[in-house]
Amino acid sequence: MADAANKYSQNITGKFYVDDQCIDCDLCRETAPANFTRDDDGGHSYVFKQAENEAEQALCDEAMAGCPVEAIGSDGE
């Protein structure tokens, strides 16, 4: 389960975030490309835009559910 205390600093403030368990598998970026992007230097994903509508919310939820290491959280601020 993702831990807000270990989230990457690049995550934009809001509900969704990616923490330091990310293995850079690309699933979230493929599932919700409008919300997740890659830190090329760090080799991990992060949330660059929070979900702004129901469609984006559903895709972020899908990415979170599919994350193989549970690095995506939805209890951010």
Phi and psi in radians as a Rosetta constraint file:
Dihedral C 1 N 2 CA 2 C 2 CIRCULARHARMONIC -1.110 0.35
Dihedral N 2 CA 2 C 2 N 3 CIRCULARHARMONIC 2.589 0.35
Dihedral C 2 N 3 CA 3 C 3 CIRCULARHARMONIC -2.146 0.35
Dihedral N 3 CA 3 C 3 N 4 CIRCULARHARMONIC 2.053 0.35
Dihedral C 3 N 4 CA 4 C 4 CIRCULARHARMONIC -1.031 0.35
Dihedral N 4 CA 4 C 4 N 5 CIRCULARHARMONIC -0.474 0.35
Dihedral C 4 N 5 CA 5 C 5 CIRCULARHARMONIC -1.202 0.35
Dihedral N 5 CA 5 C 5 N 6 CIRCULARHARMONIC -0.338 0.35
Dihedral C 5 N 6 CA 6 C 6 CIRCULARHARMONIC -1.963 0.35
Dihedral N 6 CA 6 C 6 N 7 CIRCULARHARMONIC 0.313 0.35
Dihedral C 6 N 7 CA 7 C 7 CIRCULARHARMONIC -1.284 0.35
Dihedral N 7 CA 7 C 7 N 8 CIRCULARHARMONIC 2.634 0.35
Dihedral C 7 N 8 CA 8 C 8 CIRCULARHARMONIC -1.195 0.35
Dihedral N 8 CA 8 C 8 N 9 CIRCULARHARMONIC 2.504 0.35
Dihedral C 8 N 9 CA 9 C 9 CIRCULARHARMONIC -1.168 0.35
Dihedral N 9 CA 9 C 9 N 10 CIRCULARHARMONIC -0.356 0.35
Dihedral C 9 N 10 CA 10 C 10 CIRCULARHARMONIC -1.260 0.35
Dihedral N 10 CA 10 C 10 N 11 CIRCULARHARMONIC -0.342 0.35
Dihedral C 10 N 11 CA 11 C 11 CIRCULARHARMONIC -1.015 0.35
Dihedral N 11 CA 11 C 11 N 12 CIRCULARHARMONIC 2.328 0.35
Dihedral C 11 N 12 CA 12 C 12 CIRCULARHARMONIC -1.277 0.35
Dihedral N 12 CA 12 C 12 N 13 CIRCULARHARMONIC 2.547 0.35
Dihedral C 12 N 13 CA 13 C 13 CIRCULARHARMONIC -1.029 0.35
Dihedral N 13 CA 13 C 13 N 14 CIRCULARHARMONIC 2.384 0.35
Dihedral C 13 N 14 CA 14 C 14 CIRCULARHARMONIC 2.632 0.35
Dihedral N 14 CA 14 C 14 N 15 CIRCULARHARMONIC -2.932 0.35
Dihedral C 14 N 15 CA 15 C 15 CIRCULARHARMONIC -1.088 0.35
Dihedral N 15 CA 15 C 15 N 16 CIRCULARHARMONIC -0.881 0.35
Dihedral C 15 N 16 CA 16 C 16 CIRCULARHARMONIC -1.583 0.35
Dihedral N 16 CA 16 C 16 N 17 CIRCULARHARMONIC 2.590 0.35
Dihedral C 16 N 17 CA 17 C 17 CIRCULARHARMONIC -2.761 0.35
Dihedral N 17 CA 17 C 17 N 18 CIRCULARHARMONIC 2.881 0.35
Dihedral C 17 N 18 CA 18 C 18 CIRCULARHARMONIC -2.085 0.35
Dihedral N 18 CA 18 C 18 N 19 CIRCULARHARMONIC 2.353 0.35
Dihedral C 18 N 19 CA 19 C 19 CIRCULARHARMONIC -1.835 0.35
Dihedral N 19 CA 19 C 19 N 20 CIRCULARHARMONIC -3.073 0.35
Dihedral C 19 N 20 CA 20 C 20 CIRCULARHARMONIC -1.291 0.35
Dihedral N 20 CA 20 C 20 N 21 CIRCULARHARMONIC 0.134 0.35
Dihedral C 20 N 21 CA 21 C 21 CIRCULARHARMONIC -1.483 0.35
Dihedral N 21 CA 21 C 21 N 22 CIRCULARHARMONIC -0.149 0.35
Dihedral C 21 N 22 CA 22 C 22 CIRCULARHARMONIC -0.994 0.35
Dihedral N 22 CA 22 C 22 N 23 CIRCULARHARMONIC 2.322 0.35
Dihedral C 22 N 23 CA 23 C 23 CIRCULARHARMONIC -1.884 0.35
Dihedral N 23 CA 23 C 23 N 24 CIRCULARHARMONIC 0.207 0.35
Dihedral C 23 N 24 CA 24 C 24 CIRCULARHARMONIC 1.065 0.35
Dihedral N 24 CA 24 C 24 N 25 CIRCULARHARMONIC 0.727 0.35
Dihedral C 24 N 25 CA 25 C 25 CIRCULARHARMONIC -1.381 0.35
Dihedral N 25 CA 25 C 25 N 26 CIRCULARHARMONIC -0.283 0.35
Dihedral C 25 N 26 CA 26 C 26 CIRCULARHARMONIC 1.474 0.35
Dihedral N 26 CA 26 C 26 N 27 CIRCULARHARMONIC -0.067 0.35
Dihedral C 26 N 27 CA 27 C 27 CIRCULARHARMONIC -1.032 0.35
Dihedral N 27 CA 27 C 27 N 28 CIRCULARHARMONIC -0.823 0.35
Dihedral C 27 N 28 CA 28 C 28 CIRCULARHARMONIC -1.152 0.35
Dihedral N 28 CA 28 C 28 N 29 CIRCULARHARMONIC -0.654 0.35
Dihedral C 28 N 29 CA 29 C 29 CIRCULARHARMONIC -1.203 0.35
Dihedral N 29 CA 29 C 29 N 30 CIRCULARHARMONIC -0.570 0.35
Dihedral C 29 N 30 CA 30 C 30 CIRCULARHARMONIC -1.341 0.35
Dihedral N 30 CA 30 C 30 N 31 CIRCULARHARMONIC -0.633 0.35
Dihedral C 30 N 31 CA 31 C 31 CIRCULARHARMONIC -1.327 0.35
Dihedral N 31 CA 31 C 31 N 32 CIRCULARHARMONIC -0.763 0.35
Dihedral C 31 N 32 CA 32 C 32 CIRCULARHARMONIC -2.322 0.35
Dihedral N 32 CA 32 C 32 N 33 CIRCULARHARMONIC 1.189 0.35
Dihedral C 32 N 33 CA 33 C 33 CIRCULARHARMONIC -1.141 0.35
Dihedral N 33 CA 33 C 33 N 34 CIRCULARHARMONIC -0.322 0.35
Dihedral C 33 N 34 CA 34 C 34 CIRCULARHARMONIC -1.341 0.35
Dihedral N 34 CA 34 C 34 N 35 CIRCULARHARMONIC -0.189 0.35
Dihedral C 34 N 35 CA 35 C 35 CIRCULARHARMONIC -2.152 0.35
Dihedral N 35 CA 35 C 35 N 36 CIRCULARHARMONIC -0.508 0.35
Dihedral C 35 N 36 CA 36 C 36 CIRCULARHARMONIC -1.950 0.35
Dihedral N 36 CA 36 C 36 N 37 CIRCULARHARMONIC 2.510 0.35
Dihedral C 36 N 37 CA 37 C 37 CIRCULARHARMONIC -2.478 0.35
Dihedral N 37 CA 37 C 37 N 38 CIRCULARHARMONIC 3.120 0.35
Dihedral C 37 N 38 CA 38 C 38 CIRCULARHARMONIC -1.954 0.35
Dihedral N 38 CA 38 C 38 N 39 CIRCULARHARMONIC 2.434 0.35
Dihedral C 38 N 39 CA 39 C 39 CIRCULARHARMONIC -1.577 0.35
Dihedral N 39 CA 39 C 39 N 40 CIRCULARHARMONIC 1.810 0.35
Dihedral C 39 N 40 CA 40 C 40 CIRCULARHARMONIC -1.117 0.35
Dihedral N 40 CA 40 C 40 N 41 CIRCULARHARMONIC -0.604 0.35
Dihedral C 40 N 41 CA 41 C 41 CIRCULARHARMONIC -1.287 0.35
Dihedral N 41 CA 41 C 41 N 42 CIRCULARHARMONIC -0.696 0.35
Dihedral C 41 N 42 CA 42 C 42 CIRCULARHARMONIC -1.536 0.35
Dihedral N 42 CA 42 C 42 N 43 CIRCULARHARMONIC -0.306 0.35
Dihedral C 42 N 43 CA 43 C 43 CIRCULARHARMONIC 1.189 0.35
Dihedral N 43 CA 43 C 43 N 44 CIRCULARHARMONIC 0.808 0.35
Dihedral C 43 N 44 CA 44 C 44 CIRCULARHARMONIC -2.669 0.35
Dihedral N 44 CA 44 C 44 N 45 CIRCULARHARMONIC 2.884 0.35
Dihedral C 44 N 45 CA 45 C 45 CIRCULARHARMONIC -1.623 0.35
Dihedral N 45 CA 45 C 45 N 46 CIRCULARHARMONIC 2.842 0.35
Dihedral C 45 N 46 CA 46 C 46 CIRCULARHARMONIC -2.739 0.35
Dihedral N 46 CA 46 C 46 N 47 CIRCULARHARMONIC 2.876 0.35
Dihedral C 46 N 47 CA 47 C 47 CIRCULARHARMONIC -1.544 0.35
Dihedral N 47 CA 47 C 47 N 48 CIRCULARHARMONIC 2.036 0.35
Dihedral C 47 N 48 CA 48 C 48 CIRCULARHARMONIC -1.758 0.35
Dihedral N 48 CA 48 C 48 N 49 CIRCULARHARMONIC -0.252 0.35
Dihedral C 48 N 49 CA 49 C 49 CIRCULARHARMONIC -2.617 0.35
Dihedral N 49 CA 49 C 49 N 50 CIRCULARHARMONIC 2.203 0.35
Dihedral C 49 N 50 CA 50 C 50 CIRCULARHARMONIC -1.257 0.35
Dihedral N 50 CA 50 C 50 N 51 CIRCULARHARMONIC 2.708 0.35
Dihedral C 50 N 51 CA 51 C 51 CIRCULARHARMONIC -1.042 0.35
Dihedral N 51 CA 51 C 51 N 52 CIRCULARHARMONIC 2.293 0.35
Dihedral C 51 N 52 CA 52 C 52 CIRCULARHARMONIC -1.968 0.35
Dihedral N 52 CA 52 C 52 N 53 CIRCULARHARMONIC -0.046 0.35
Dihedral C 52 N 53 CA 53 C 53 CIRCULARHARMONIC -2.711 0.35
Dihedral N 53 CA 53 C 53 N 54 CIRCULARHARMONIC 3.063 0.35
Dihedral C 53 N 54 CA 54 C 54 CIRCULARHARMONIC -1.092 0.35
Dihedral N 54 CA 54 C 54 N 55 CIRCULARHARMONIC -0.652 0.35
Dihedral C 54 N 55 CA 55 C 55 CIRCULARHARMONIC -1.133 0.35
Dihedral N 55 CA 55 C 55 N 56 CIRCULARHARMONIC -0.802 0.35
Dihedral C 55 N 56 CA 56 C 56 CIRCULARHARMONIC -1.162 0.35
Dihedral N 56 CA 56 C 56 N 57 CIRCULARHARMONIC -0.655 0.35
Dihedral C 56 N 57 CA 57 C 57 CIRCULARHARMONIC -1.049 0.35
Dihedral N 57 CA 57 C 57 N 58 CIRCULARHARMONIC -0.780 0.35
Dihedral C 57 N 58 CA 58 C 58 CIRCULARHARMONIC -1.115 0.35
Dihedral N 58 CA 58 C 58 N 59 CIRCULARHARMONIC -0.713 0.35
Dihedral C 58 N 59 CA 59 C 59 CIRCULARHARMONIC -1.204 0.35
Dihedral N 59 CA 59 C 59 N 60 CIRCULARHARMONIC -0.662 0.35
Dihedral C 59 N 60 CA 60 C 60 CIRCULARHARMONIC -1.154 0.35
Dihedral N 60 CA 60 C 60 N 61 CIRCULARHARMONIC -0.702 0.35
Dihedral C 60 N 61 CA 61 C 61 CIRCULARHARMONIC -1.088 0.35
Dihedral N 61 CA 61 C 61 N 62 CIRCULARHARMONIC -0.722 0.35
Dihedral C 61 N 62 CA 62 C 62 CIRCULARHARMONIC -1.112 0.35
Dihedral N 62 CA 62 C 62 N 63 CIRCULARHARMONIC -0.743 0.35
Dihedral C 62 N 63 CA 63 C 63 CIRCULARHARMONIC -1.101 0.35
Dihedral N 63 CA 63 C 63 N 64 CIRCULARHARMONIC -0.733 0.35
Dihedral C 63 N 64 CA 64 C 64 CIRCULARHARMONIC -1.107 0.35
Dihedral N 64 CA 64 C 64 N 65 CIRCULARHARMONIC -0.772 0.35
Dihedral C 64 N 65 CA 65 C 65 CIRCULARHARMONIC -1.154 0.35
Dihedral N 65 CA 65 C 65 N 66 CIRCULARHARMONIC -0.562 0.35
Dihedral C 65 N 66 CA 66 C 66 CIRCULARHARMONIC -1.554 0.35
Dihedral N 66 CA 66 C 66 N 67 CIRCULARHARMONIC -0.190 0.35
Dihedral C 66 N 67 CA 67 C 67 CIRCULARHARMONIC -1.034 0.35
Dihedral N 67 CA 67 C 67 N 68 CIRCULARHARMONIC 2.122 0.35
Dihedral C 67 N 68 CA 68 C 68 CIRCULARHARMONIC -1.204 0.35
Dihedral N 68 CA 68 C 68 N 69 CIRCULARHARMONIC -0.319 0.35
Dihedral C 68 N 69 CA 69 C 69 CIRCULARHARMONIC -2.070 0.35
Dihedral N 69 CA 69 C 69 N 70 CIRCULARHARMONIC 0.184 0.35
Dihedral C 69 N 70 CA 70 C 70 CIRCULARHARMONIC 0.950 0.35
Dihedral N 70 CA 70 C 70 N 71 CIRCULARHARMONIC 0.788 0.35
Dihedral C 70 N 71 CA 71 C 71 CIRCULARHARMONIC -1.558 0.35
Dihedral N 71 CA 71 C 71 N 72 CIRCULARHARMONIC -0.075 0.35
Dihedral C 71 N 72 CA 72 C 72 CIRCULARHARMONIC -1.786 0.35
Dihedral N 72 CA 72 C 72 N 73 CIRCULARHARMONIC 2.254 0.35
Dihedral C 72 N 73 CA 73 C 73 CIRCULARHARMONIC -2.034 0.35
Dihedral N 73 CA 73 C 73 N 74 CIRCULARHARMONIC 2.797 0.35
Dihedral C 73 N 74 CA 74 C 74 CIRCULARHARMONIC -2.252 0.35
Dihedral N 74 CA 74 C 74 N 75 CIRCULARHARMONIC 0.425 0.35
Dihedral C 74 N 75 CA 75 C 75 CIRCULARHARMONIC -2.039 0.35
Dihedral N 75 CA 75 C 75 N 76 CIRCULARHARMONIC 0.491 0.35
Dihedral C 75 N 76 CA 76 C 76 CIRCULARHARMONIC -1.345 0.35
Dihedral N 76 CA 76 C 76 N 77 CIRCULARHARMONIC -3.123 0.35
